């Protein structure tokens, strides 16, 4: 069964304290791994797509990496405005995305 | 419009009533998805439309749930005889469709918050 597990569930950082979020997955025939950011009361906002092991993508203070079993979202020198829930999802059959439960990040000034 | 829009933004209904939720996609996006997000939970896939293909209904939790899409335009999600466990945020997402450049990316609307009393 296709499955996505994110850890930790919650993460508190001081401003400037770098860290990583983990997304472990099991899927038959990965067509893509996606990272989204979700702010309270809003729909998820697309961040990255990764398609193959070894691929990396960056956007401002965020960097996403992919292996055959997991993906990491690295946050370098975070700011309070990076506080949000970060969702990981995999795409297997057709267009359906399977989401993890998310990691809620809080960055304190 | 520039993004996916959903209406209403909030809906409060009584147990047993039917509700209809609407999604207006980004122009040109052939793929449309509905997800459910319960409080503090991840997103749960409900249904997927891609062009003229038969929709993937594998995520619909019961026969009280149904969805329609008119061509590549508006979609409506209908929940009949609502139950308290249906309370959640219902999110719609659209995309260019699997197999196209960037086609796996999905762009979400703000959601409809449904409360069943």
Boltz contact constraints between the chains, C-beta under 6 A:
constraints:
  - contact:
      token1: [A, 32]
      token2: [B, 104]
      max_distance: 6.0
  - contact:
      token1: [A, 42]
      token2: [B, 110]
      max_distance: 6.0
  - contact:
      token1: [A, 43]
      token2: [B, 91]
      max_distance: 6.0
  - contact:
      token1: [A, 43]
      token2: [B, 108]
      max_distance: 6.0
  - contact:
      token1: [A, 43]
      token2: [B, 109]
      max_distance: 6.0
  - contact:
      token1: [A, 43]
      token2: [B, 110]
      max_distance: 6.0
  - contact:
      token1: [A, 43]
      token2: [B, 111]
      max_distance: 6.0
  - contact:
      token1: [A, 44]
      token2: [B, 108]
      max_distance: 6.0
  - contact:
      token1: [A, 46]
      token2: [B, 105]
      max_distance: 6.0
  - contact:
      token1: [A, 49]
      token2: [B, 105]
      max_distance: 6.0
  - contact:
      token1: [A, 91]
      token2: [B, 104]
      max_distance: 6.0
  - contact:
      token1: [A, 94]
      token2: [B, 56]
      max_distance: 6.0
  - contact:
      token1: [A, 95]
      token2: [B, 31]
      max_distance: 6.0
  - contact:
      token1: [A, 95]
      token2: [B, 48]
      max_distance: 6.0
  - contact:
      token1: [A, 95]
      token2: [B, 98]
      max_distance: 6.0
  - contact:
      token1: [A, 96]
      token2: [B, 45]
      max_distance: 6.0
  - contact:
      token1: [A, 96]
      token2: [B, 48]
      max_distance: 6.0
  - contact:
      token1: [A, 99]
      token2: [B, 42]
      max_distance: 6.0
  - contact:
      token1: [A, 99]
      token2: [B, 43]
      max_distance: 6.0
  - contact:
      token1: [A, 100]
      token2: [B, 42]
      max_distance: 6.0
  - contact:
      token1: [A, 101]
      token2: [B, 42]
      max_distance: 6.0
  - contact:
      token1: [A, 102]
      token2: [B, 42]
      max_distance: 6.0
